[in-house]
Amino acid sequence: MSASLPAGRALGAPLMAHDYEPTIFEFSEPGRHAASFRTSGLPEWTAEELVPESFLRNESVALPEVSERDLVAHFTRLTHRQYSVDLGAYPLGSCTMKYNPKSADAGASLPGFAQVHPGAPASCTQGWLEMLVELEEMICEITGMAAATLQPAAGAAGELTGLLLMRAYHEARGESERRRRVIIPDSAHGTNPASVTLSGYEVATVGTNARGGVDLDALQALLGDDVAGIMLTNPSTLGLFEEDIVQIAEAVHGVGGLLYYDGANLNAILGVVRPGDMGFDIVHLNVHKTFATPHGGGGPGAGPVAVSAELADFLPGPRPARTESGYELRVPARSIGRLHSWHGNALVLLRAWMYLRLNGGDGLKRVSEIAVLNANWFKERVRGLYDIAYDRTVMHECVVSAKTLHHKVGLSALDVAKRLMELGFHPPTVYFPLIVEEALMVEPTETESPQTVAALAEAFLQIANEALGAGNAEEAEAAPRTTPVGRVDEARAARKLVVTFDQRRGD
Ligand SMILES: Cc1ncc(COP(=O)(O)O)c(C=O)c1O
């Protein structure tokens, strides 16, 4: 692999955090390898001893040949460019980027867990199975459900699992041919309609009423015996608790449909109210948001699905189960089959178990109370300069809007987000939910101190005041100027994907 660094840069020249960072392939030199300077007295393995012939590929693989020193420096420089939950506030609404206790990582790193092959027989993995059974029990208690599968790899995988369970339920009643539609509010997360389509159902969209809840009249008009169920996020992606949930549950059950709860963001209701008690039949949780393992950057996740007793027989298997003498794996009687190899993303599940052991009991209720307090405090502090999308007490997140600022001085939600980066914060989610113009969805989470939430609100106010004072959004439009990568052409980035560094060079 030949090195082709930007003009003027020699390989080996010192790199600063803001410099162009070559790819690891560009550091490659033939024959260069990891650490040892020793040239003699090393054990002499033959190639066959190192890698058996049967495992060798015929073609050569272009792997970088680098020293351990260059490798570590490269990745360390990259991490210095990264904003992370460990660095500061990360108010990315709908993503619950809370600070995660390091003890959750420590538990997941214990060799007794981390070094076990998932295919080891149950007799050798009793500790693992015990942990998984306990986690399932805790999830059932938190959600008010009867049984759960821990297999799905993330929220979207949980949604697909839940919809397949919905279909299995209707099939068992001989109604799956007729029940073709799944109702989803227009405020829903994009994965909801995608999962409905992927599972072979049709999406029926229900509108939002003036208070940000499901429009009951519109819902009634959609209901019929062709409805398989409804998918709801509660609190919704507007950060609002669904006030009419009892009537909605009655109406959907009334036509034989099931209620699916998108519990990706359970942060507002822990220990306060349970989806099962609201009338839901199927719930998925993003444990990688609510119970440790920061969500984002495409990292690993886990989206367990919990169900009512009526649906337990359809769950994916094999499932870890408690017996009189220990733990074993069982496949439910009418299982829809596997949704993931082995037990799913098991180390993410272990982090969730650690988190729940640390914060269970009255801790979870406090988590939710503080998350809700922080979101409401923030909303009230920015009121006046930012519009409040639906003016109600919010739950764990709030959707404010730059609509008026945009109309007055041209300051868009995107400009606010970019300028926030210069002021030291990760931006909030922007332009979602789609039904709010110039939306800024802020989720401070419970792990941020009152001082940090106040500083975040001050940054929002400063950005608005700068634009109003100058009569335009010029300052924010130039942002970010202090980050390794400045303002990018978002439309081009989305439409013209360049996934190899070589092509990027030619551009
Ligand atoms: C409301 C909601 N539902 C579903 C999902 C999908 O979860 P995942 O990204 O783990 O697939 C998300 C993720 O952000 C979400 O916020």
The ligand as an SDF file (V2000), in Angstrom:
LIG
                    3D

 16 16  0  0  0  0  0  0  0  0999 V2000
  -38.0230    6.1040   19.7580 C   0  0  0  0  0  0  0  0  0  0  0  0
  -37.0050    5.1780   19.1610 C   0  0  0  0  0  0  0  0  0  0  0  0
  -37.4090    3.9910   18.6670 N   0  0  0  0  0  0  0  0  0  0  0  0
  -36.5400    3.1240   18.1230 C   0  0  0  0  0  0  0  0  0  0  0  0
  -35.1920    3.3990   18.0420 C   0  0  0  0  0  0  0  0  0  0  0  0
  -34.2720    2.4160   17.3730 C   0  0  0  0  0  0  0  0  0  0  0  0
  -33.2990    1.9090   18.2200 O   0  0  0  0  0  0  0  0  0  0  0  0
  -31.9040    1.3550   17.6570 P   0  0  0  0  0  0  0  0  0  0  0  0
  -31.1310    2.5440   17.1690 O   0  0  0  0  0  0  0  0  0  0  0  0
  -31.2510    0.6810   18.8120 O   0  0  0  0  0  0  0  0  0  0  0  0
  -32.2100    0.3840   16.5500 O   0  0  0  0  0  0  0  0  0  0  0  0
  -34.7150    4.6210   18.5370 C   0  0  0  0  0  0  0  0  0  0  0  0
  -33.2790    4.9470   18.4330 C   0  0  0  0  0  0  0  0  0  0  0  0
  -32.7820    6.0070   18.5700 O   0  0  0  0  0  0  0  0  0  0  0  0
  -35.6560    5.5380   19.1160 C   0  0  0  0  0  0  0  0  0  0  0  0
  -35.2380    6.7180   19.6070 O   0  0  0  0  0  0  0  0  0  0  0  0
  1  2  1  0
  2  3  1  0
  2 15  2  0
  3  4  2  0
  4  5  1  0
  5  6  1  0
  5 12  2  0
  6  7  1  0
  7  8  1  0
  8  9  2  0
  8 10  1  0
  8 11  1  0
 12 13  1  0
 12 15  1  0
 13 14  2  0
 15 16  1  0
M  END
$$$$
